[in-house]
Amino acid sequence: MPANTVKFLSPEQPLADKPRHVAVIMDGNGRWAKRYGLPRAAGHRRGVEAVKKISRIFVRRGIPYLTLFAFSSENWKRPPTEVEALLKLLATTLERELGRMHENGICLRVIGDLSRFPAPLQRRIAEAVALTRDNRALNLTIAVNYGGRWDIAQACRSVAESVMGGQLSPDKVTPALVESRLCTRDLPEPDLFIRTGGEQRISNFLLWQLAYTELCFVEAYWPEFDAKHLDQALMMYARRQRRFGKTGEQVRELQA
């Protein structure tokens, strides 16, 4: 088979080398809506349907961790009507889908600065996280009002408070310690990053965590993203050699 030809997987077909944790920027909802002459809110609603579909595929593929960038700390700059629609969509999705998520064994996590959200939405998020805490079919993390720089800053603030309080000596501050204060401290680092919508940047998403992540940029808008697009990304990942600072020869010797 030619090197650039992708063989799509069946839902039951395992990958010899598949990622454990995939992080996704779900880009293109608004542009998808514009293409079809629809309001941007319709694109976001269609994006929620894509999340439901992809979550089921992840469970079938046996990939245990999925992290989705749903609302960035920069998205507050969007028109107020769109921001309001996004927050309402988040609330209604939790209300309508939580029971199904729980039945399907999905453990929901939400990361980001939730203090800016309305109190009822904060309570609903907390209730959803508590209800699904012990589920194991899929660890689904939703990043809302999240930014990678904010995450690193709040981790450093926590470390600084420990130093000032006398619980920690400055010479004990290590990358591992900072990592333990990040929002994702109980998650493995992402193996594969996917961004839909054709843009090729990481847009302040998981800046610390993506240090050694394989990057994949997809032209399709998020509402269009399906099993075939995911399979392309997974096959790309399987073909890459992850060296983590070693030489290719060293990696091959370890794998032999």
Disulfide bonds with the S-S distance in Angstrom:
none
